[in-house]
């Protein structure tokens, strides 16, 4: 990509899309095409077709998606499947129709089988049963991977796919009904601190292991791969290190400064026992993350505090 090339970042207001925009702007890319969901509903086939026909972007980062944690994924199963398929179908197909030079599709580590061997290698895709609570979302993301592969094979499109691990960072979603585990914990511990609550209740047993990547590190990896990777196989993006949910909770509790106790509601689901990404292929290409988990959470907590009024109860 050249600095003046027209680049469409789909989902630029979300945590991932906004991080990509910041990274591009830092590197001097000036011709960014950005649309809010009100300006362009990516689920609307006609609207997306018209947008691509009129704007003719040369590069596309497809970071737009309907996302959420265990509760949202398990409750709004049809919405997660339908809306994500619509977004992907419309953007990827119109990128082909209008001759986009390169497209990056961002998926999720939930594409892997629930009991896949750890760390999760790219070759494990479609080798087993998915985690039940987020199966519809995972199926949509798998379809996105296969669309990139298929448009490459049939039409020669330079469409690539990447699978980030669990993400956190600026512009995260702290809504307790729809957020992921790390931002939800930040909000729960903060509100417990300011309200002098003796106990914070968390879901599950705390035993599952998870890997966390700062959104700015993901954006850096995405730009690196757009500049250096043109192959069909999708790539994992992560840190290659995991932590138990229990230890994560204790780390966030310490950073937030909450001095009460933690109660684990074992009647609630744990989700997948472990999700650690094998990032050896990406590391061998020369890329590695910069944020430690502790420093990243400190930065995320400051981001939450800057938006606290939005989530006040």
C-alpha distance (Angstrom), angle and dihedral (degrees) to the residues before:
residue distance angle dihedral
X1 . . .
X2 3.77 . .
X3 3.80 122.6 .
X4 3.82 92.4 -109.9
X5 3.83 97.3 45.7
X6 3.80 116.5 121.0
X7 3.81 108.1 -108.9
X8 3.80 125.0 -172.6
X9 3.80 114.6 -156.0
X10 3.81 106.0 -166.6
X11 3.78 110.4 -154.1
X12 3.80 95.5 20.5
X13 3.81 94.4 162.4
X14 3.78 94.5 56.8
X15 3.78 125.2 88.1
X16 3.82 94.8 -96.8
X17 3.80 98.2 37.6
X18 3.79 93.9 47.5
X19 3.80 90.3 49.8
X20 3.82 90.1 52.1
X21 3.81 90.4 49.4
X22 3.83 91.4 50.7
X23 3.80 90.7 49.1
X24 3.80 93.6 48.7
X25 3.79 92.5 47.6
X26 3.81 91.2 48.7
X27 3.81 88.7 54.3
X28 3.81 92.1 50.8
X29 3.81 102.0 -102.5
X30 3.80 104.9 151.0
X31 3.81 107.7 170.3
X32 3.80 99.7 76.7
X33 3.81 120.7 156.9
X34 3.80 110.4 -150.5
X35 3.80 130.9 175.9
X36 3.78 130.4 177.5
X37 3.80 118.5 -134.8
X38 3.81 88.5 -105.2
X39 3.80 90.8 54.1
X40 3.80 94.0 44.8
X41 3.81 123.6 15.5
X42 3.78 102.7 -156.5
X43 3.81 89.8 -160.4
X44 3.82 89.0 64.6
X45 3.79 109.1 89.1
X46 3.80 95.8 -162.0
X47 3.81 93.5 47.4
X48 3.81 92.6 49.9
X49 3.80 92.4 46.0
X50 3.81 90.6 52.3
X51 3.79 92.4 46.0
X52 3.81 94.3 53.8
X53 3.79 92.6 43.0
X54 3.80 91.4 52.7
X55 3.80 102.3 36.5
X56 3.82 100.8 34.8
X57 3.82 97.4 -162.3
X58 3.79 115.1 -160.1
X59 3.82 97.0 -151.9
X60 3.80 130.6 28.8
X61 3.79 132.6 -161.9
X62 3.82 105.8 -165.9
X63 3.80 100.8 -155.8
X64 3.81 96.7 140.5
X65 3.79 116.3 111.7
X66 3.78 144.1 134.3
X67 3.80 102.9 -104.3
X68 3.80 139.4 173.7
X69 3.79 146.5 140.0
X70 3.81 131.2 -85.9
X71 3.81 94.9 -69.0
X72 3.80 95.1 49.3
X73 3.81 94.1 42.5
X74 3.78 92.8 50.1
X75 3.82 95.8 42.4
X76 3.81 101.6 43.6
X77 3.78 97.6 38.8
X78 3.81 97.1 145.9
X79 3.81 92.4 46.1
X80 3.80 93.0 51.3
X81 3.80 92.4 49.8
X82 3.82 98.6 42.0
X83 3.80 99.9 40.7
X84 3.79 96.0 45.6
X85 3.80 92.2 47.5
X86 3.81 90.1 50.1
X87 3.81 93.0 50.4
X88 3.80 93.5 47.7
X89 3.79 95.9 43.2
X90 3.78 93.1 50.4
X91 3.80 98.5 44.7
X92 3.80 98.8 40.5
X93 3.81 95.1 44.3
X94 3.79 93.9 47.7
X95 3.79 91.1 46.0
X96 3.80 85.8 59.2
X97 3.81 94.0 44.9
X98 3.81 93.7 52.0
X99 3.81 97.2 42.2
X100 3.80 100.6 -110.9
X101 3.82 106.9 -170.3
X102 3.80 95.0 -140.3
X103 3.79 137.4 -1.9
X104 3.78 129.8 -168.5
X105 3.80 118.7 -156.0
X106 3.79 116.1 -159.5
X107 3.77 115.2 -149.1
X108 3.80 133.3 168.9
X109 3.79 139.1 -106.5
X110 3.82 88.6 -116.8
X111 3.82 87.7 82.3
X112 3.80 89.2 83.8
X113 3.82 124.4 92.0
X114 3.79 114.3 -91.6
X115 3.80 93.4 -118.1
X116 3.81 98.9 34.5
X117 3.78 115.4 144.8
X118 3.80 115.2 -93.7
X119 2.93 134.8 -81.6
X120 3.79 92.5 39.3
X121 3.79 111.3 -116.5
X122 3.77 122.6 -160.3
X123 3.81 88.8 -119.7
X124 3.84 90.8 64.7
X125 3.80 92.5 75.5
X126 3.84 112.3 123.7
X127 3.82 94.3 3.7
X128 3.82 96.7 115.5
X129 3.81 150.1 1.0
X130 3.79 118.9 -52.8
X131 3.82 125.9 -124.4
X132 3.82 104.6 -84.9
X133 3.80 98.0 -137.3
X134 3.81 94.8 60.7
X135 3.81 101.5 24.2
X136 3.85 96.8 120.7
X137 3.82 92.5 51.8
X138 3.81 91.0 45.9
X139 3.80 92.2 50.1
X140 3.80 90.2 52.4
X141 3.81 91.2 51.3
X142 3.81 91.9 47.2
X143 3.80 87.9 52.9
X144 3.81 88.9 53.7
X145 3.80 91.2 53.5
X146 3.78 91.1 49.4
X147 3.80 91.7 47.5
X148 3.80 90.3 56.4
X149 3.79 90.5 47.7
X150 3.79 93.4 46.4
X151 3.80 97.3 46.4
X152 3.81 87.5 49.1
X153 3.81 92.6 51.4
X154 3.81 97.7 41.7
X155 3.79 101.6 34.7
X156 3.80 104.9 17.9
X157 3.82 93.5 -116.7
X158 3.79 116.8 166.6
X159 3.81 93.4 -130.6
X160 3.81 116.8 150.7
X161 3.81 132.2 -175.1
X162 3.78 131.7 -149.8
X163 3.80 130.2 -169.0
X164 3.81 114.2 -147.8
X165 3.76 121.3 -161.7
X166 3.84 120.7 -129.0
X167 3.80 109.1 -40.4
X168 3.78 136.4 -152.4
X169 3.80 137.1 164.6
X170 3.83 143.2 91.0
X171 3.81 115.4 3.4
X172 3.79 92.7 18.8
X173 3.81 119.8 156.2
X174 3.82 112.6 -105.1
X175 3.81 96.7 178.3
X176 3.81 105.7 128.9
X177 3.81 92.7 -143.1
X178 3.80 96.7 53.0
X179 3.80 109.9 18.4
X180 3.78 131.3 105.0
X181 3.79 123.2 -107.0
X182 3.82 101.4 -92.8
X183 3.82 99.1 50.0
X184 3.81 90.2 40.6
X185 3.81 89.5 55.9
X186 3.80 91.7 48.7
X187 3.79 90.5 55.1
X188 3.81 95.2 42.2
X189 3.80 94.3 50.8
X190 3.79 92.9 43.5
X191 3.79 93.9 50.6
X192 3.80 91.0 45.1
X193 3.80 88.9 52.7
X194 3.78 96.8 50.3
X195 3.83 92.1 42.2
X196 3.83 94.5 45.7
X197 3.80 92.9 -123.6
X198 3.80 114.5 175.7
X199 3.81 95.6 -149.0
X200 3.81 137.6 32.6
X201 3.79 114.8 -157.2
X202 3.80 117.0 -144.6
X203 3.79 129.7 -176.2
X204 3.79 125.6 -103.7
X205 3.78 128.9 -4.1
X206 3.80 100.0 -58.3
X207 3.80 90.0 -119.7
X208 3.83 101.7 110.4
X209 3.79 116.3 102.4
X210 3.78 121.4 -132.0
X211 3.79 138.0 179.6
X212 3.80 121.4 -141.4
X213 3.80 130.2 -158.2
X214 3.80 125.4 -170.8
X215 3.81 112.9 -120.4
X216 3.81 92.2 -125.9
X217 3.80 89.7 56.1
X218 3.81 89.4 50.7
X219 3.80 90.6 51.1
X220 3.78 90.3 51.0
X221 3.82 90.3 51.0
X222 3.82 91.4 48.1
X223 3.80 92.8 53.6
X224 3.81 90.2 45.2
X225 3.82 91.3 53.4
X226 3.81 94.4 44.4
X227 3.78 86.7 56.9
X228 3.80 98.8 39.7
X229 3.82 112.7 23.9
X230 3.80 127.7 70.6
X231 3.81 104.0 154.1
X232 3.81 132.4 118.3
X233 3.84 101.9 -122.0
X234 3.79 113.1 88.6
X235 3.81 118.3 -122.6
X236 3.79 133.6 -136.8
X237 3.80 118.2 -125.4
X238 3.79 117.4 -159.4
X239 3.78 146.9 103.3
X240 3.80 99.5 -96.1
X241 3.83 92.7 -128.2
X242 3.81 127.5 97.8
X243 3.79 137.4 -166.1
X244 3.81 133.6 -160.6
X245 3.79 117.1 -104.8
X246 3.81 87.5 -121.1
X247 3.80 92.8 55.7
X248 3.79 90.4 43.5
X249 3.80 89.8 54.0
X250 3.79 91.5 50.5
X251 3.81 91.3 48.9
X252 3.81 92.5 50.6
X253 3.81 90.5 44.4
X254 3.80 89.0 55.3
X255 3.82 94.7 46.4
X256 3.81 92.6 47.6
X257 3.81 91.6 45.4
X258 3.80 97.8 -126.0
X259 3.82 111.4 159.6
X260 3.81 100.8 -172.4
X261 3.79 129.7 93.2
X262 3.80 136.3 -84.7
X263 3.81 123.5 -127.3
X264 3.80 118.3 -166.1
X265 3.81 115.1 -145.1
X266 3.79 99.9 -147.7
X267 3.81 91.9 -176.0
X268 3.81 87.6 74.1
X269 3.83 122.7 81.1
X270 3.79 123.2 -92.1
X271 3.78 95.8 -156.6
X272 3.80 119.9 -149.7
X273 3.83 111.7 0.0
X274 3.79 94.0 -130.6
X275 3.80 137.9 0.3
X276 3.79 113.3 -176.2
X277 3.79 117.4 155.9
X278 3.78 124.3 -136.5
X279 3.80 100.0 -133.7
X280 3.79 96.8 171.2
X281 3.81 93.3 116.1
X282 3.80 92.0 54.7
X283 3.81 92.9 43.1
X284 3.80 90.2 50.3
X285 3.79 88.4 56.2
X286 3.79 89.0 59.2
X287 3.81 104.5 -99.9
X288 3.82 126.3 121.4
X289 3.81 134.7 163.8
X290 3.81 122.4 -99.9
X291 3.83 105.3 -160.4
X292 3.80 120.5 84.1
X293 3.81 112.5 -144.4
X294 3.80 93.2 -113.4
X295 3.80 94.4 50.0
X296 3.78 91.2 43.5
X297 3.81 92.9 52.7
X298 3.81 90.6 48.1
X299 3.80 88.9 54.6
X300 3.82 91.2 45.2
X301 3.81 91.2 51.7
X302 3.78 90.3 53.5
X303 3.81 88.5 50.6
X304 3.81 89.5 52.2
X305 3.79 91.7 49.6
X306 3.81 89.8 53.0
X307 3.82 89.0 56.4
X308 3.79 98.6 34.4
X309 3.79 94.3 116.8
X310 3.81 89.2 62.9
X311 3.79 90.3 60.0
X312 3.81 100.7 35.9
X313 3.80 114.1 134.3
